């Protein structure tokens, strides 16, 4: 296929852009489509090697509701064969297409319903806007049910496509030198926490829960930012500062996640971060809140172990079996990896996405 096909990628504002699962997915798609299309992304930067160019005049996706802004967005989208919008903040692109359909290309929107978008004016806004979308992509069955119920998206235009990771990268196992300052001692359990997406209060709760475990452990807190100070203060107050490892930001996940025994996540997440699937691919048990955004991704064996409440004692008690039982950790991790292999292979995500996009433009396949 020649590069006569053109794609425009639009993104909503995100406090943690690099950790945004939708942006991550978009980069995977850009890389997979490669030279098969002319790809333009409305972002300020892209990872090295991604075969896309930056939009010179990106549409104004943020700002007050106004006809002039919608018209400017619609004008910026014209001339492309397909527009792909990602995240809640990009919904205005869909509304702009509804308001100014003349000459506008088809648009496929990607967003999971959340508490703030499932009621009130946000719900009505999406009901109106999404009528103009060629399709809506969500990440799971629960999200699809919510989109059909709250946003009234027709089944024919609703597509459930799970996040994907390159599972082959995890087959090699972790690099023991990746986590600076950490050398496992016999009998120690390595528990990992990510700073990204967690408030100081949540991080303090996680550290206190780990401190209460009846087990020998090392607490590895990955990432940079203000939350690091909260972790250090809490660890010192709980008397476990000598068991704390702060290696800073680490990537890629395949190089270090497999060295953990448990990945511990913040308990109040609107959407599961991409590292959940990476941990599953690495064969690592995940501890999170039962009924939260993470649960639906995990293998049934892991779901049964989740914390029932977003409270320190509940989390400690849920962690204790995993901290104490190596056999349980191994079985749970193996179940997670099998789940990742079955559902979250990046190749399957790309193939399904390409099929949705090709249907939207009624044109040539983006792959093959």
Secondary structure by P-SEA (a helix, b strand, c coil): ccccbbbbbbbcccccccccaaaaaaaaaaaaaccccbbbbcccccccccccccccccccccccccaaaaaaaaaaaccccbbbbbccccaaaaaaaaaccccccbbbbbbcccccccccaaaaaaaaaaccccbbbbccaaaaaaaaaccccccccbbbbccccccccccccccccccccccccccbbbbbbbcccccaaaaaaaaaaaaacccbbbbbbbbbccaaaaaaaaaaaacccccccccccccccccccccccbbbcccccccccaaaaaaaaabbbbbbbccccccccccaaaaaaccccccaaaaaaaaccccccaaaaaaaaaaaaaaaaacccaaaaaaaaaaaaaaaaccccccc
